């Protein structure tokens, strides 16, 4: 049974190039949002900036109206102990907060999806360490991806990197298991799922034309999430703060191509001693 028989969408090089257009719009929108994060800005302000930038760039927000109940905004803005899917609103960012911003855009029917966690001014050292470990684990996942490998090679690398890093208080990092990365293309969420934990060598093969969103979510404490009454916002069970990073990527014969990174991932891949598979 091939990947297509399991509902996995394999793209042509031309279709991947079109996904890159959507990915660039997402990456540039997140750059704008990163610069906009400061004390006194509300999450609704960030949402308005994102929607305007996406539409001015020729795209449509992927998240707006998605799901049941329909998501009411163009980005997810999750603050402090909110892990993912925070609904933008009147909440004003305060010094020391962190906000995870998840952004998706559709251009000509193709999706891009990425997320960053940003500190609001200076924040606690343990939270900065949480952000570092979470982002690095995502890149460890890309580094483990090889054509002919398996999806959980990525999952295993993400988990192993997190587990290898000392916890600031001597505790254990909480790798959220209920939410995963995913396939992406003509829909935002497609098979296969990309967990952030588990044994290597499992799941579908990594083949050319497969596009995946890799998105570790890590907390300073519990790995168990709880759903807020708004039916979207996911919080850590114990109130510990969380970080979330995500990029959409594909593999070429030359290496990984990070479709939602403005430079295609070239600089970060070079730091890791990895080849760059983009244009």
Residue pairs with C-beta under 8 A, 6 or more apart in sequence:
3 10
3 204
3 205
3 207
3 210
4 10
6 191
6 192
6 204
7 190
7 191
8 183
8 190
8 191
8 192
8 204
8 210
9 183
9 185
9 186
9 187
9 190
9 211
10 207
10 208
10 209
10 210
11 19
11 185
11 209
11 210
11 211
11 250
12 209
13 209
15 110
15 185
15 209
16 209
16 211
16 250
16 257
16 259
17 279
18 107
18 108
18 109
18 110
19 110
19 111
19 112
19 184
19 185
19 211
19 248
19 250
19 259
20 257
20 259
20 264
20 278
20 279
21 107
21 108
21 110
22 59
22 105
22 106
22 107
22 108
22 110
22 111
22 112
22 259
23 112
23 114
23 248
23 258
23 259
23 260
23 261
24 112
24 259
24 260
24 262
25 54
25 57
25 58
25 59
25 105
25 107
25 112
26 103
26 104
26 105
26 112
26 113
26 114
26 248
26 260
27 112
27 114
27 260
27 261
27 262
28 53
28 57
28 262
29 50
29 53
29 54
29 57
29 103
29 105
30 101
30 103
30 114
30 115
30 116
30 260
31 262
32 49
32 50
32 53
33 46
33 49
33 50
33 75
33 101
33 103
33 116
33 118
34 101
34 116
34 118
36 45
36 46
36 49
37 46
37 93
37 99
37 101
37 118
37 120
38 93
38 120
38 121
39 92
39 93
39 94
39 95
39 120
39 121
40 92
40 93
41 92
41 93
42 88
42 89
42 90
42 91
42 92
42 93
43 77
43 79
43 86
43 88
43 89
43 90
43 91
43 93
43 99
44 88
44 89
44 90
46 75
46 77
46 88
46 99
46 101
47 73
47 74
47 75
47 77
47 88
50 61
50 74
50 75
50 101
50 103
51 61
51 64
51 74
51 75
54 60
54 61
54 74
54 103
54 105
55 61
57 105
57 107
58 107
59 105
59 106
59 107
60 105
60 106
60 107
61 74
61 75
61 104
61 105
61 106
62 104
62 105
62 106
62 111
62 112
62 113
62 188
63 71
63 73
63 74
63 75
63 76
63 102
63 103
63 104
64 71
64 72
64 73
64 74
65 71
66 188
67 232
69 231
69 232
71 85
71 87
71 232
72 87
73 87
73 88
74 103
75 88
75 101
75 102
75 103
76 84
76 85
76 86
76 87
76 88
76 100
76 101
76 102
76 115
77 86
77 87
77 88
77 99
77 100
77 101
78 84
78 85
78 86
78 99
78 100
78 102
78 233
78 234
78 242
78 244
79 86
79 91
79 93
79 97
79 98
79 99
79 100
80 97
80 98
80 241
80 242
81 219
81 235
81 236
81 239
81 240
81 241
81 242
82 100
82 228
82 233
82 234
82 235
82 242
83 100
83 176
83 179
83 217
83 219
83 225
83 234
83 235
83 236
83 242
83 244
84 100
84 102
84 176
84 179
84 217
84 234
84 242
84 244
85 102
85 232
85 233
85 234
86 100
86 232
86 233
87 230
87 232
87 233
93 99
93 120
94 120
95 120
95 121
95 122
96 119
96 120
96 121
96 122
96 123
96 124
97 119
97 120
97 123
98 117
98 118
98 119
98 120
98 123
98 127
98 131
98 241
98 243
99 117
99 118
99 120
100 115
100 116
100 117
100 118
100 242
100 243
100 244
101 115
101 116
101 117
101 118
102 113
102 114
102 115
102 244
102 246
103 113
103 114
103 115
104 111
104 112
104 113
104 114
104 188
105 111
105 112
106 188
109 186
110 185
110 186
111 184
111 185
111 186
111 187
111 188
111 248
112 184
112 248
112 259
112 260
113 184
113 188
113 213
113 246
113 248
113 260
114 213
114 246
114 247
114 248
114 260
114 261
115 215
115 244
115 245
115 246
116 245
117 131
117 134
117 135
117 243
117 244
117 245
119 127
119 128
119 131
125 168
126 168
126 169
126 220
127 220
127 241
127 243
129 165
129 168
130 168
130 173
130 218
130 219
130 220
130 241
130 242
130 243
131 243
133 161
133 162
133 165
133 173
133 218
133 243
134 162
134 216
134 217
134 218
134 243
134 244
134 245
135 243
135 245
136 161
136 165
137 157
137 158
137 159
137 161
137 162
137 196
137 216
137 218
138 158
138 214
138 215
138 216
138 245
138 246
138 247
139 268
139 272
140 157
140 158
140 160
140 161
141 154
141 155
141 157
141 158
141 194
141 214
141 216
142 154
142 214
142 247
142 249
142 256
142 258
142 265
142 269
142 274
143 157
143 256
143 272
143 274
144 153
144 154
144 156
144 157
144 200
145 153
145 154
145 206
145 249
145 251
145 256
146 153
146 206
146 251
147 206
147 207
147 208
147 251
147 253
148 205
148 206
148 207
149 205
149 206
150 200
150 201
150 202
150 203
150 204
150 205
150 206
151 192
151 194
151 202
151 203
151 204
151 206
151 212
152 195
152 198
152 199
152 200
152 201
152 202
152 203
153 200
153 201
153 206
154 181
154 194
154 212
154 214
155 194
155 195
155 196
155 197
155 198
155 200
155 203
156 197
156 198
156 199
156 200
157 200
158 175
158 196
158 197
158 214
158 216
159 175
159 196
159 197
159 198
162 173
162 175
162 216
162 218
163 173
165 173
167 173
167 220
168 220
169 220
171 220
171 221
173 218
173 219
173 220
174 218
174 219
174 220
174 221
174 222
174 223
174 224
174 236
174 240
175 196
175 197
175 216
175 217
175 218
175 223
176 196
176 217
176 218
176 219
176 223
176 225
176 242
177 195
177 196
177 197
177 223
178 224
178 225
179 215
179 217
179 225
179 234
180 193
180 194
180 195
180 196
180 215
181 193
181 194
181 195
181 196
181 212
181 213
181 214
181 215
181 246
182 189
182 190
182 191
182 192
182 193
182 194
182 212
182 213
183 189
183 190
183 191
183 192
183 193
183 194
183 210
183 211
183 212
183 213
184 190
184 211
184 212
184 213
184 248
185 211
191 204
192 203
192 204
192 212
194 212
194 213
194 214
194 215
196 215
196 216
196 217
204 210
206 251
207 251
208 250
208 251
208 252
208 253
209 250
210 250
210 251
211 248
211 249
211 250
211 259
212 248
212 249
212 250
213 246
213 247
213 248
213 249
214 246
214 247
214 249
215 244
215 245
215 246
215 247
216 244
216 245
217 242
217 243
217 244
218 242
218 243
218 244
219 236
219 240
219 241
219 242
219 243
220 240
220 241
220 242
221 236
221 238
221 239
221 240
222 236
222 237
222 238
222 240
224 236
224 237
225 234
225 235
225 236
225 237
226 234
226 235
226 236
226 237
227 233
227 234
227 235
228 234
228 235
236 242
246 260
247 258
247 259
247 260
247 261
247 265
248 258
248 259
248 260
249 256
249 257
249 258
249 259
249 260
249 265
250 256
250 257
250 259
250 277
251 257
251 277
252 277
252 278
253 277
254 275
254 276
254 277
255 269
255 274
255 275
255 276
255 277
256 265
256 269
256 274
256 275
256 276
256 277
257 264
257 265
257 276
257 277
257 278
257 279
258 264
258 265
258 268
258 269
258 278
261 268
264 276
264 278
264 279
265 276
265 278
266 276
266 278
269 275
269 276
270 276
